[in-house]
Amino acid sequence: VVHYLHTTIDLPLVLGGADVEPCGFSDSSLAQGPKRRSITGYLTKMHPKAGAIYVSSKATVGQRLNTFESELDAATTGFKELTYLRHLMQCINSHPQSSQPMRLHCDNHSMVNFVRGEGTATGVRYMDIRLWFCRELYNKQHITIEFMPGDRIPANLLTKLGYGTDHCQFVYDVLGLYMLDGTAEQS
């Protein structure tokens, strides 16, 4: 941590600008952690181009049997964090459009479709509570869930090893430096 802070001391952290569009990004990596546990990653931003205000990456408590279940774990964290942020913003009256749904971006089509009620799955009884929690918030239109390709989702490097260039892009994105230089690289 000290090394990271020392080497990034000259980089600013940009948390937002005039527009507030809270959004989240979740991803998982099946059986990549210790004892073949899945790694889930999640981050929250106040604007798609802003720096992250919350970042989490961890191994699941037990093994997940498929990618769908692992991605659902990450999305559930995303729904919880966006719900918390929504309540916080409503309490401090800082978000005039707090009735607008917040966006959660995930890179698994079948899980996104299933949360939306558009897909079917069998043998998911053990995932029911997480699924219905996510689907209920989606149906109440508090949070929308959208697909974003894995190579573009900022949470991707929270769950997988990358190269130096990948890390530089990740740092650039997490610090919100896209807002400073005006590029539309990340959306």
C-alpha positions in Angstrom: 0.0 0.0 0.0 2.8 2.4 0.9 4.6 1.6 -2.4 1.4 2.3 -4.3 0.7 5.6 -2.5 4.3 6.6 -3.1 4.3 5.8 -6.8 0.9 7.5 -7.5 1.5 10.6 -5.3 1.3 12.9 -8.3 -2.0 11.4 -9.7 -5.2 13.1 -8.7 -8.4 11.3 -7.8 -11.4 12.7 -9.7 -14.6 11.8 -8.0 -17.0 13.6 -10.3 -18.0 16.7 -12.1 -21.2 18.6 -12.7 -23.2 15.6 -13.7 -24.0 12.9 -11.2 -24.7 9.5 -12.7 -24.0 6.9 -10.0 -23.1 3.5 -11.5 -21.5 0.3 -10.6 -19.5 -2.4 -12.3 -19.2 -6.0 -11.2 -17.3 -9.0 -12.5 -16.2 -12.4 -11.3 -13.7 -15.1 -12.2 -14.8 -18.6 -11.7 -12.5 -20.8 -9.6 -9.4 -18.6 -9.9 -8.8 -18.0 -6.2 -7.3 -20.1 -3.4 -8.9 -23.6 -3.1 -10.7 -23.0 -6.5 -12.9 -20.3 -5.0 -14.2 -17.6 -7.3 -13.0 -14.0 -7.2 -15.6 -11.3 -7.3 -14.9 -7.6 -7.9 -17.0 -4.6 -7.8 -16.6 -0.8 -8.0 -18.9 2.2 -7.7 -18.5 5.6 -9.4 -20.5 8.8 -9.2 -20.2 9.1 -13.0 -19.0 6.5 -15.6 -15.8 8.6 -16.2 -15.2 9.6 -12.6 -12.9 7.9 -10.1 -14.1 5.0 -8.0 -15.6 5.8 -4.6 -15.8 2.2 -3.6 -13.7 -0.8 -4.7 -13.9 -4.4 -3.5 -12.3 -7.6 -4.6 -12.5 -10.9 -2.7 -12.6 -14.6 -2.9 -16.0 -16.2 -2.3 -16.6 -18.1 1.0 -17.1 -21.4 -0.8 -16.7 -22.8 -4.3 -19.2 -21.7 -7.0 -20.3 -24.4 -9.4 -20.7 -22.2 -12.6 -20.0 -18.8 -14.0 -23.6 -17.8 -13.7 -23.5 -18.3 -9.9 -20.2 -16.5 -9.6 -21.4 -13.5 -11.6 -24.6 -13.4 -9.6 -22.5 -13.1 -6.4 -20.7 -10.1 -7.8 -24.0 -8.5 -9.1 -25.6 -9.0 -5.7 -22.8 -7.0 -4.2 -23.4 -4.4 -6.8 -27.1 -4.2 -6.1 -26.4 -3.9 -2.4 -23.8 -1.1 -2.8 -25.9 0.9 -5.2 -28.9 0.6 -2.9 -26.8 1.9 0.0 -25.6 4.8 -2.2 -29.1 5.6 -3.3 -30.4 5.8 0.3 -27.4 7.8 1.4 -27.9 10.3 -1.4 -31.6 10.6 -0.6 -30.8 11.2 3.1 -28.5 14.1 2.3 -30.6 15.3 -0.6 -27.5 15.5 -2.8 -29.0 13.8 -5.9 -31.9 15.7 -7.5 -32.5 12.8 -9.9 -32.5 10.2 -7.1 -35.7 8.7 -8.6 -33.7 7.8 -11.7 -32.4 4.2 -11.7 -28.7 3.7 -11.1 -26.9 1.4 -13.6 -25.0 -1.8 -12.8 -22.8 -3.1 -15.6 -22.1 -6.8 -15.8 -20.4 -9.0 -18.4 -22.5 -12.1 -18.3 -25.5 -12.0 -20.7 -27.4 -15.0 -19.2 -27.2 -13.6 -15.6 -28.2 -10.1 -16.8 -31.2 -11.5 -18.7 -32.2 -13.7 -15.8 -32.3 -10.8 -13.4 -34.4 -8.9 -15.9 -36.8 -11.9 -16.0 -35.9 -12.6 -19.7 -34.0 -15.8 -19.2 -34.6 -19.2 -17.8 -32.4 -21.4 -15.7 -32.7 -24.8 -14.1 -31.3 -26.0 -10.8 -30.8 -22.6 -9.3 -32.8 -23.1 -6.1 -29.6 -22.6 -4.1 -29.2 -19.1 -5.7 -32.9 -18.1 -5.2 -32.4 -15.5 -2.5 -29.7 -13.6 -4.3 -31.6 -13.8 -7.6 -34.9 -12.5 -6.1 -33.1 -9.7 -4.2 -31.6 -8.5 -7.5 -34.7 -9.0 -9.5 -36.9 -7.2 -7.0 -34.7 -4.1 -7.1 -34.6 -4.3 -10.9 -38.4 -4.6 -11.1 -38.8 -1.6 -8.7 -36.7 0.3 -11.3 -34.3 1.5 -8.6 -31.3 -0.1 -10.4 -31.0 -1.2 -14.0 -28.6 -3.9 -15.1 -26.7 -3.7 -18.3 -24.3 -5.8 -20.2 -20.8 -4.5 -20.8 -18.1 -6.6 -22.5 -15.5 -8.1 -20.1 -12.6 -6.3 -21.8 -14.3 -2.9 -21.1 -15.7 -3.4 -17.6 -13.5 -1.6 -15.0 -14.0 -4.4 -12.4 -12.3 -6.9 -14.7 -8.9 -6.4 -13.3 -10.2 -6.9 -9.8 -10.8 -10.5 -10.6 -8.0 -11.4 -13.0 -4.3 -10.8 -13.4 -3.3 -8.5 -16.2 -0.2 -6.9 -17.8 1.4 -3.7 -16.9 -0.5 -1.8 -19.6 -3.8 -3.2 -18.3 -2.8 -2.0 -14.8 -2.0 1.5 -16.1 -5.4 1.7 -17.8 -7.1 0.4 -14.6 -5.4 3.0 -12.4 -6.3 5.7 -14.9 -9.9 4.6 -14.8 -10.2 4.1 -11.0 -8.7 7.5 -10.4 -11.2 9.2 -12.8 -8.5 10.7 -15.0 -10.7 10.4 -18.1 -12.6 13.4 -16.7 -9.5 15.5 -16.7 -8.3 14.9 -20.2 -11.8 14.9 -21.8 -11.3 11.5 -23.5 -14.3 9.3 -24.0 -12.3 6.1 -23.6 -14.4 4.7 -20.8 -18.2 4.9 -20.8 
